[in-house]
Amino acid sequence: MDTISKTKKVRRGYIVEYIESSISRTIPSRSKEARTWRRNQTECLLFRLPAELRMNIYELVMGRHTIYIQHGGYQYHKVLENGKRRLLSYPLHGFHCTRLPLTVNPYVTALNSDEQRANRGQQLLNNICRELYKETAELPYKWNTWSFQSLHVLQDFIVKEKRLPLSHLQAINTIFAQRWWDACVEKLLFSGLKTLFRDRSRVVNKYDVEHDYALIEVHTKPKSQTFWQYYHGNPPYDFL
């Protein structure tokens, strides 16, 4: 638990006691936020658990996935009308992400419509309270493999629109990319990168970035995945 540090500040003729919050800003000690913060420290069952056990819980909730970042595209859904099946498409706008199993290739993975809805977006805990923000803000970036639909999507997401702060970028240590990946991208954006998966036409190579991109493993892709990728390219969103 954090120790509560207090300071005193003169404001409008009287002294106001302040309490240091968990996200590096001060709040009045008599405010509703401060009372909630104190109550969480003593009454919340989660925070009363040992830190190691809390980390195990956080990893089960937020980790062990491949986070595939995409832009635009369509979602496909089968419906039954008048005894006939129809395939409907819905446009997707802006950036969106899909949680995939950690061991799959995001560029050739197909999900059905139910899996699309269930696995869309990230599972985050940092918007619940201050203490959870402090403990979990960077964990999804450390514990997941991150992948981007294309170099253009990566540049727009990180450089142009600045969707991730620097601390989150530095926390990313595993990336699944394609042939467009360049070492300059890693040096400029992902200083904490340790492992790189690179999808090629017939194989997926695993590199140790910390040891000069030493090749660790080579996985040969099944022919079905190779043909699927050749005809469809990168999925703008997972197909049925």
Backbone bond lengths (Angstrom), bond angles and torsions (degrees), N, CA, C in turn:
res aa  C-N    CA-C-N  psi(-1)  N-CA   C-N-CA  omega(-1)  CA-C   N-CA-C  phi
1 M - - - 1.450 - - 1.531 110.57 -
2 D 1.294 115.99 150.40 1.446 120.34 176.89 1.516 110.14 -80.34
3 T 1.303 115.79 142.78 1.458 119.50 172.48 1.511 108.70 -81.15
4 I 1.301 116.21 143.98 1.458 121.53 -177.26 1.522 108.66 -88.11
5 S 1.302 117.01 115.89 1.456 120.99 177.61 1.517 108.87 -100.48
6 K 1.315 114.74 133.79 1.459 120.00 -175.43 1.521 110.36 -117.36
7 T 1.311 116.36 143.33 1.452 122.64 173.70 1.514 108.26 -131.35
8 K 1.305 115.45 162.61 1.459 119.88 178.81 1.517 109.16 -119.86
9 K 1.304 114.99 139.63 1.450 120.81 -177.03 1.519 108.95 -139.56
10 V 1.316 116.62 132.10 1.455 121.22 -179.96 1.511 109.47 -82.99
11 R 1.333 116.74 126.93 1.454 120.70 179.20 1.523 108.71 -142.60
12 R 1.301 115.96 121.80 1.461 123.04 177.29 1.535 112.35 53.45
13 G 1.325 115.24 44.45 1.448 118.61 171.89 1.512 115.82 87.44
14 Y 1.331 119.84 -3.01 1.456 119.70 177.62 1.526 109.87 -140.62
15 I 1.315 115.30 161.49 1.460 120.92 -175.02 1.524 109.48 -90.24
16 V 1.316 116.18 130.55 1.457 122.21 177.70 1.526 107.98 -112.02
17 E 1.312 116.32 127.38 1.454 121.30 179.91 1.520 109.22 -87.66
18 Y 1.319 115.99 132.54 1.464 120.48 -176.97 1.514 110.50 -115.77
19 I 1.307 114.41 154.03 1.455 121.62 178.74 1.521 108.62 -122.91
20 E 1.328 116.94 137.75 1.458 120.93 -179.57 1.519 109.65 -78.78
21 S 1.318 116.84 125.98 1.463 121.10 -177.01 1.511 110.66 -87.78
22 S 1.313 115.58 178.58 1.467 121.18 -177.01 1.510 113.16 -84.49
23 I 1.316 119.30 -6.81 1.456 120.05 179.91 1.524 110.37 -121.31
24 S 1.322 115.71 37.02 1.460 123.66 168.71 1.521 113.65 61.89
25 R 1.286 117.79 38.96 1.453 120.14 167.69 1.519 107.46 -145.14
26 T 1.317 116.67 158.17 1.455 120.52 -175.04 1.518 111.06 -95.97
27 I 1.318 115.05 148.59 1.459 121.56 176.07 1.527 108.04 -134.04
28 P 1.323 119.23 147.68 1.475 120.83 179.13 1.519 111.09 -58.47
29 S 1.323 116.88 136.76 1.458 121.11 -174.59 1.519 112.63 -66.73
30 R 1.334 118.35 -21.26 1.462 120.84 -179.59 1.534 112.35 -97.67
31 S 1.309 117.00 4.95 1.463 120.13 -178.13 1.521 110.57 -76.54
32 K 1.314 115.11 165.59 1.463 121.37 178.23 1.514 111.02 -63.16
33 E 1.332 116.80 -37.60 1.455 120.80 179.38 1.530 111.52 -62.06
34 A 1.350 116.07 -43.58 1.458 120.02 -179.25 1.523 111.48 -66.47
35 R 1.332 117.10 -39.28 1.467 119.98 178.44 1.528 110.64 -64.29
36 T 1.343 116.14 -41.11 1.463 119.90 178.20 1.520 110.80 -64.93
37 W 1.309 116.87 -39.66 1.467 121.67 -179.71 1.526 110.01 -62.83
38 R 1.331 117.77 -45.40 1.468 120.95 179.18 1.531 111.08 -63.93
39 R 1.328 116.01 -41.53 1.458 119.65 -178.53 1.533 110.71 -64.41
40 N 1.328 116.97 -37.94 1.463 119.82 178.40 1.522 111.55 -62.76
41 Q 1.326 117.00 -36.01 1.452 120.45 -178.12 1.524 112.57 -65.43
42 T 1.310 117.11 -29.89 1.467 120.60 -173.75 1.526 114.07 -108.16
43 E 1.348 117.78 -28.16 1.458 120.17 -172.18 1.519 114.06 -108.46
44 C 1.329 117.81 -25.22 1.470 120.06 -177.90 1.530 109.86 -68.09
45 L 1.336 116.77 122.58 1.458 120.53 -177.92 1.525 112.03 -64.74
46 L 1.319 116.82 -32.48 1.454 119.88 -179.84 1.518 111.33 -63.42
47 F 1.338 117.29 -45.73 1.455 120.62 -177.63 1.527 112.71 -74.22
48 R 1.307 117.06 -12.95 1.460 119.90 176.75 1.523 111.85 -84.71
49 L 1.329 116.84 -9.55 1.461 120.84 175.97 1.531 110.00 -75.48
50 P 1.320 118.31 155.35 1.471 120.41 174.35 1.526 110.97 -59.91
51 A 1.313 115.81 149.45 1.467 120.95 -176.48 1.526 111.64 -58.96
52 E 1.345 117.91 -38.48 1.464 120.22 -179.89 1.520 111.83 -63.45
53 L 1.329 116.79 -38.86 1.458 120.09 179.08 1.523 111.17 -69.82
54 R 1.334 116.68 -38.02 1.472 119.48 176.25 1.523 110.75 -61.54
55 M 1.322 117.29 -40.11 1.456 120.70 179.54 1.524 111.07 -64.00
56 N 1.322 117.14 -37.57 1.468 119.92 177.08 1.530 110.75 -63.31
57 I 1.331 116.69 -40.55 1.466 120.98 178.05 1.525 110.34 -65.08
58 Y 1.328 116.61 -44.73 1.462 120.15 -179.78 1.532 110.96 -61.14
59 E 1.336 116.86 -38.93 1.462 119.41 -178.80 1.521 111.72 -67.19
60 L 1.331 117.08 -37.19 1.454 120.16 177.46 1.525 111.32 -65.67
61 V 1.318 117.33 -33.88 1.463 121.48 -177.39 1.529 111.54 -81.67
62 M 1.319 117.56 -43.94 1.462 120.65 -168.44 1.518 114.71 -111.16
63 G 1.323 118.81 -13.28 1.455 120.19 -173.01 1.515 113.81 -107.12
64 R 1.355 113.90 -173.59 1.462 122.91 174.67 1.526 113.10 64.28
65 H 1.329 117.05 39.09 1.465 121.83 176.27 1.521 109.88 -134.29
66 T 1.320 115.16 164.30 1.456 122.41 164.88 1.523 107.27 -103.45
67 I 1.317 116.64 120.75 1.466 122.25 -179.86 1.523 108.03 -95.37
68 Y 1.325 116.17 111.60 1.470 122.04 -175.55 1.528 108.74 -102.19
69 I 1.341 116.52 112.18 1.467 122.77 -178.14 1.519 109.51 -90.88
70 Q 1.338 116.09 127.65 1.464 121.55 -178.96 1.527 110.51 -132.13
71 H 1.311 114.31 168.80 1.470 120.07 176.81 1.524 108.98 -136.88
72 G 1.344 115.75 128.53 1.451 120.04 178.08 1.516 112.32 67.24
73 G 1.326 114.48 -153.29 1.454 120.30 179.62 1.520 112.14 92.73
74 Y 1.320 115.88 -164.31 1.466 121.91 -176.01 1.522 110.31 -136.27
75 Q 1.318 114.14 151.25 1.455 121.51 169.89 1.525 107.91 -109.20
76 Y 1.322 116.06 134.66 1.460 121.10 -176.63 1.525 109.80 -108.76
77 H 1.323 115.01 140.60 1.459 119.94 -175.87 1.529 109.59 -145.07
78 K 1.337 116.34 132.21 1.464 121.34 178.29 1.523 110.32 -89.46
79 V 1.339 115.99 134.32 1.462 121.12 177.34 1.530 108.57 -130.54
80 L 1.325 115.61 158.05 1.463 121.61 179.66 1.524 108.31 -111.61
81 E 1.338 116.71 115.87 1.456 122.37 -179.27 1.532 108.81 -129.23
82 N 1.341 115.33 122.78 1.461 121.59 178.69 1.527 111.99 53.98
83 G 1.318 114.50 40.38 1.459 119.68 177.73 1.513 114.68 76.68
84 K 1.325 117.35 4.97 1.461 120.63 -179.75 1.535 109.43 -121.37
85 R 1.304 114.04 144.45 1.446 119.32 178.85 1.525 110.15 -88.60
86 R 1.330 113.27 135.98 1.464 119.26 177.76 1.520 108.59 -126.33
87 L 1.314 115.23 148.70 1.460 121.61 177.60 1.527 108.04 -105.79
88 L 1.330 115.81 113.70 1.461 121.77 179.87 1.520 110.18 -102.49
89 S 1.289 115.57 146.23 1.466 120.59 177.74 1.521 109.58 -120.68
90 Y 1.316 115.84 139.24 1.463 122.41 178.95 1.520 108.83 -122.53
91 P 1.319 117.55 126.42 1.477 118.64 179.67 1.518 111.38 -69.51
92 L 1.320 115.22 143.40 1.457 122.30 175.95 1.515 108.12 -112.21
93 H 1.322 116.53 131.90 1.463 121.34 -175.16 1.520 110.57 -110.78
94 G 1.315 115.82 145.59 1.449 120.48 176.09 1.523 112.87 71.61
95 F 1.325 114.83 -165.34 1.453 120.57 -179.89 1.525 110.63 -82.87
96 H 1.310 116.16 145.70 1.456 122.22 174.64 1.516 107.51 -154.89
97 C 1.317 116.15 160.19 1.463 119.35 -177.74 1.515 110.49 -134.42
98 T 1.323 114.70 158.08 1.452 122.81 179.09 1.521 108.78 -127.24
99 R 1.324 116.17 134.49 1.464 121.11 174.15 1.523 109.50 -86.99
100 L 1.306 116.03 121.90 1.456 121.92 -179.91 1.525 109.31 -118.61
101 P 1.337 118.07 157.99 1.463 119.28 174.82 1.522 111.28 -56.60
102 L 1.307 116.38 149.41 1.460 121.64 -173.45 1.523 112.77 -63.75
103 T 1.324 117.67 -26.56 1.462 121.02 -171.85 1.525 114.13 -94.48
104 V 1.331 119.44 2.06 1.460 120.39 -174.77 1.522 111.23 -97.50
105 N 1.326 114.60 162.05 1.457 122.30 173.73 1.532 107.65 -89.37
106 P 1.330 119.29 113.25 1.468 120.04 -175.66 1.516 114.05 -65.52
107 Y 1.333 117.84 -18.37 1.457 120.31 -176.45 1.531 113.07 -85.80
108 V 1.322 117.82 -7.22 1.460 119.77 179.68 1.527 111.39 -132.92
109 T 1.324 117.67 13.46 1.462 121.14 -176.36 1.518 110.45 -91.36
110 A 1.320 116.68 129.22 1.457 122.31 178.70 1.518 109.56 -110.96
111 L 1.326 116.39 131.67 1.456 122.40 176.48 1.526 109.31 -118.84
112 N 1.337 115.82 147.96 1.454 118.12 174.29 1.527 109.70 -79.46
113 S 1.318 117.25 175.01 1.459 121.55 -172.52 1.528 112.10 -63.42
114 D 1.345 117.57 -37.52 1.458 120.24 178.86 1.529 111.18 -65.96
115 E 1.321 116.75 -41.34 1.464 120.54 178.06 1.520 111.25 -67.17
116 Q 1.326 116.76 -33.91 1.461 119.78 177.47 1.523 110.82 -59.56
117 R 1.327 116.01 -48.84 1.468 119.65 -178.12 1.525 111.16 -66.42
118 A 1.333 117.11 -39.45 1.460 120.40 -176.94 1.523 112.22 -69.92
119 N 1.328 117.04 -31.54 1.458 120.70 -173.60 1.515 113.80 -104.84
120 R 1.315 117.60 10.76 1.460 119.48 -179.68 1.526 110.57 -79.65
121 G 1.318 116.32 136.15 1.460 121.07 177.24 1.518 112.51 84.27
122 Q 1.317 114.35 170.97 1.464 120.41 178.78 1.523 110.74 -95.58
123 Q 1.323 115.11 159.63 1.458 121.24 172.40 1.524 107.61 -102.44
124 L 1.333 116.21 104.21 1.456 121.58 -175.11 1.521 110.52 -118.29
125 L 1.322 114.92 152.32 1.462 121.69 177.50 1.519 112.18 -119.87
126 N 1.323 117.51 -0.25 1.460 119.24 -171.48 1.524 114.40 -77.15
127 N 1.335 117.98 -5.96 1.470 119.52 179.10 1.523 112.38 -102.50
128 I 1.332 117.73 11.89 1.462 120.73 -178.15 1.519 111.34 -87.15
129 C 1.322 116.73 -49.68 1.464 120.34 179.21 1.524 108.10 -157.24
130 R 1.333 115.82 171.45 1.455 120.86 -176.06 1.526 112.35 -63.61
131 E 1.321 116.40 -43.08 1.456 119.99 -176.72 1.525 111.15 -65.23
132 L 1.335 117.40 -40.53 1.463 119.93 177.01 1.522 111.43 -67.41
133 Y 1.324 116.83 -33.80 1.464 119.29 175.57 1.525 110.26 -61.45
134 K 1.330 115.20 -45.44 1.461 119.26 -178.67 1.513 111.52 -63.45
135 E 1.325 117.59 -40.81 1.451 121.08 -174.96 1.517 113.68 -80.64
136 T 1.340 118.68 -27.82 1.468 119.89 -168.78 1.524 114.79 -120.67
137 A 1.321 119.59 -1.27 1.464 120.46 -172.24 1.526 112.89 -57.28
138 E 1.326 117.88 -38.77 1.464 120.86 -175.49 1.527 113.38 -100.76
139 L 1.319 117.91 -7.66 1.461 120.28 -174.41 1.534 114.24 -63.93
140 P 1.366 120.19 -41.16 1.477 118.38 179.27 1.521 113.00 -60.24
141 Y 1.317 117.75 -24.52 1.462 120.98 -179.20 1.525 111.24 -83.56
142 K 1.333 116.81 -26.72 1.461 120.77 177.39 1.521 111.83 -81.80
143 W 1.308 116.94 -36.53 1.471 121.03 -168.68 1.517 113.99 -96.59
144 N 1.323 119.03 -2.39 1.460 121.79 -179.15 1.521 110.41 -119.81
145 T 1.322 114.88 156.41 1.457 121.14 169.87 1.521 108.37 -90.27
146 W 1.332 116.68 132.48 1.464 121.36 -176.63 1.520 110.43 -107.81
147 S 1.328 115.45 139.13 1.456 121.39 -178.09 1.523 109.50 -141.66
148 F 1.334 115.43 147.00 1.466 121.16 -178.75 1.519 109.55 -124.47
149 Q 1.309 115.11 144.58 1.463 121.63 -175.82 1.525 111.84 -57.83
150 S 1.327 116.98 -37.14 1.462 121.27 -179.37 1.522 108.59 -161.72
151 L 1.309 116.15 171.14 1.465 120.43 176.17 1.523 110.40 -63.38
152 H 1.319 116.98 -36.54 1.467 121.11 178.76 1.527 110.92 -62.46
153 V 1.324 116.82 -43.02 1.465 120.64 178.53 1.524 110.16 -64.94
154 L 1.322 117.28 -41.74 1.470 120.72 178.68 1.526 110.73 -60.83
155 Q 1.327 117.32 -46.13 1.465 120.68 -178.63 1.520 111.62 -64.24
156 D 1.334 117.00 -42.80 1.462 119.58 179.87 1.526 111.46 -67.30
157 F 1.317 116.56 -40.52 1.462 121.23 -176.39 1.523 111.67 -68.09
158 I 1.331 117.00 -42.44 1.465 120.71 -172.79 1.518 112.98 -98.62
159 V 1.328 116.93 -46.62 1.465 119.95 -173.20 1.524 112.13 -85.87
160 K 1.323 116.00 -50.23 1.460 119.48 -174.62 1.525 112.72 -75.15
161 E 1.314 117.94 -49.58 1.460 121.52 -175.73 1.533 113.52 -99.11
162 K 1.323 116.81 -8.59 1.472 121.63 174.88 1.530 111.34 50.79
163 R 1.324 116.36 54.94 1.457 121.04 -178.61 1.531 112.64 -73.45
164 L 1.335 117.87 -21.45 1.461 120.80 -178.92 1.522 109.74 -121.07
165 P 1.338 118.36 132.27 1.468 120.01 175.19 1.525 110.50 -69.92
166 L 1.317 115.77 166.54 1.461 121.14 -175.83 1.524 111.87 -60.43
167 S 1.324 117.91 -39.48 1.462 120.41 -178.48 1.524 111.64 -63.16
168 H 1.336 117.21 -34.84 1.459 120.56 178.44 1.535 111.07 -73.16
169 L 1.311 116.94 -38.20 1.464 119.95 177.25 1.526 110.72 -63.13
170 Q 1.321 116.45 -42.19 1.459 120.34 -179.24 1.523 112.10 -69.05
171 A 1.339 117.03 -22.02 1.463 120.54 179.66 1.526 112.50 -79.23
172 I 1.340 118.37 -19.27 1.469 121.07 179.65 1.523 109.23 -69.30
173 N 1.329 117.16 122.80 1.463 120.10 -178.65 1.527 113.72 -118.29
174 T 1.345 118.62 -7.69 1.462 121.12 178.88 1.527 109.69 -136.69
175 I 1.324 116.63 130.55 1.469 121.75 -179.04 1.528 108.74 -133.59
176 F 1.337 114.57 141.38 1.468 121.98 174.39 1.520 106.31 -111.68
177 A 1.327 117.23 114.54 1.464 121.57 -174.84 1.519 109.72 -130.19
178 Q 1.325 115.37 -172.63 1.466 121.55 179.10 1.519 109.77 -123.14
179 R 1.317 116.25 -161.95 1.468 120.27 -174.60 1.519 112.64 -65.86
180 W 1.345 117.07 -18.23 1.459 118.82 -179.10 1.531 112.57 -74.01
181 W 1.344 116.85 -10.31 1.460 119.37 -177.98 1.533 110.73 -65.41
182 D 1.330 115.17 137.44 1.450 121.07 179.66 1.517 108.86 -131.36
183 A 1.313 116.79 148.85 1.465 120.35 -179.58 1.523 111.82 -60.97
184 C 1.339 116.83 -26.13 1.469 119.86 178.71 1.529 110.78 -63.92
185 V 1.329 116.58 -35.26 1.461 120.24 178.32 1.518 109.78 -62.59
186 E 1.320 116.21 -42.85 1.468 120.41 -179.49 1.520 110.86 -64.82
187 K 1.332 118.02 -43.06 1.462 121.23 -177.10 1.524 111.90 -68.57
188 L 1.328 116.44 -35.67 1.464 119.96 -176.43 1.522 112.95 -81.15
189 L 1.337 118.00 -34.83 1.458 120.56 -169.67 1.521 113.98 -116.54
190 F 1.321 118.38 -36.97 1.461 120.98 -170.51 1.533 110.21 -119.19
191 S 1.300 115.98 74.73 1.463 120.05 -176.34 1.524 112.46 -70.13
192 G 1.341 117.65 -19.85 1.458 120.68 -179.83 1.515 113.88 -95.70
193 L 1.326 117.90 9.88 1.458 121.49 -175.83 1.529 111.19 -66.03
194 K 1.337 116.31 132.87 1.462 122.22 179.99 1.528 112.54 -118.28
195 T 1.343 116.78 -35.64 1.466 120.50 -175.80 1.522 109.61 -131.11
196 L 1.312 116.78 136.94 1.465 122.39 178.85 1.526 109.59 -128.10
197 F 1.337 115.79 125.62 1.463 122.25 169.53 1.528 106.88 -100.09
198 R 1.331 116.68 129.09 1.467 120.03 -177.30 1.516 109.37 -123.46
199 D 1.320 115.11 114.76 1.459 121.50 -178.89 1.524 109.70 -82.23
200 R 1.331 115.50 122.31 1.461 121.69 176.15 1.522 109.26 -113.53
201 S 1.314 116.98 -174.99 1.461 119.65 -172.53 1.534 112.16 -62.66
202 R 1.341 117.78 -38.73 1.464 120.14 -176.11 1.529 114.12 -123.27
203 V 1.326 117.16 -13.38 1.462 120.23 -176.37 1.524 109.92 -136.34
204 V 1.331 115.08 164.83 1.463 122.71 170.97 1.527 107.23 -121.33
205 N 1.330 116.29 119.41 1.458 121.31 -178.83 1.528 110.05 -99.71
206 K 1.322 115.31 141.83 1.457 121.83 177.00 1.523 108.12 -112.08
207 Y 1.366 116.08 126.21 1.452 121.16 -175.91 1.530 110.90 -118.30
208 D 1.325 114.60 147.02 1.461 121.89 172.03 1.525 107.22 -95.58
209 V 1.309 116.80 103.04 1.467 121.26 -174.31 1.517 111.00 -68.01
210 E 1.325 117.44 -34.47 1.471 120.58 -177.68 1.521 112.55 -67.17
211 H 1.321 118.21 -19.97 1.467 121.87 179.97 1.530 109.78 -116.85
212 D 1.328 115.38 55.94 1.467 122.92 174.25 1.521 113.10 55.77
213 Y 1.326 116.00 43.84 1.472 122.10 176.78 1.533 111.15 56.41
214 A 1.316 115.57 42.63 1.467 119.19 176.34 1.522 109.43 -66.48
215 L 1.332 116.21 133.78 1.462 121.66 -178.88 1.525 109.85 -74.45
216 I 1.343 116.53 121.88 1.463 121.15 -177.65 1.522 110.89 -97.41
217 E 1.332 116.52 -51.30 1.460 120.66 -175.59 1.527 109.61 -140.31
218 V 1.326 115.57 155.50 1.464 122.82 173.89 1.519 107.77 -130.09
219 H 1.328 116.81 120.36 1.460 121.90 178.58 1.528 108.63 -109.48
220 T 1.315 116.82 121.70 1.454 121.04 176.67 1.527 109.59 -81.09
221 K 1.330 116.78 127.28 1.459 120.62 -178.89 1.527 110.58 -77.31
222 P 1.332 117.91 141.82 1.471 120.24 174.13 1.525 110.60 -59.84
223 K 1.337 115.87 151.76 1.467 119.39 -178.95 1.521 112.02 -60.87
224 S 1.342 116.57 -33.47 1.463 118.76 179.78 1.526 110.95 -61.88
225 Q 1.323 117.64 -39.70 1.460 120.57 178.16 1.518 111.01 -69.67
226 T 1.327 116.63 -38.63 1.466 120.29 -179.98 1.522 111.14 -62.65
227 F 1.342 117.72 -45.60 1.462 121.42 179.35 1.525 110.85 -67.29
228 W 1.347 116.46 -41.59 1.469 119.61 -179.72 1.521 110.48 -59.93
229 Q 1.325 116.23 -44.72 1.456 120.74 -178.95 1.522 111.34 -67.94
230 Y 1.325 116.85 -34.61 1.461 120.26 -179.54 1.529 110.90 -65.07
231 Y 1.316 117.56 -39.32 1.464 120.78 -175.73 1.535 112.54 -86.52
232 H 1.328 117.96 -31.09 1.470 120.40 -175.11 1.507 114.07 -103.54
233 G 1.320 118.41 -23.01 1.446 120.14 -173.41 1.520 110.66 71.18
234 N 1.330 117.02 -161.43 1.461 120.29 178.01 1.517 110.00 -72.66
235 P 1.317 118.63 131.04 1.462 119.00 179.49 1.510 111.71 -65.23
236 P 1.355 117.84 124.29 1.462 119.22 171.92 1.509 110.86 -64.64
237 Y 1.310 115.47 -25.96 1.461 123.02 167.09 1.507 106.12 -158.76
238 D 1.326 118.13 156.77 1.457 120.04 -172.58 1.528 111.07 -63.86
239 F 1.322 116.65 133.47 1.453 121.99 -178.36 1.526 110.79 -80.44
240 L 1.316 115.83 167.57 1.472 120.51 177.43 1.523 109.89 -67.60
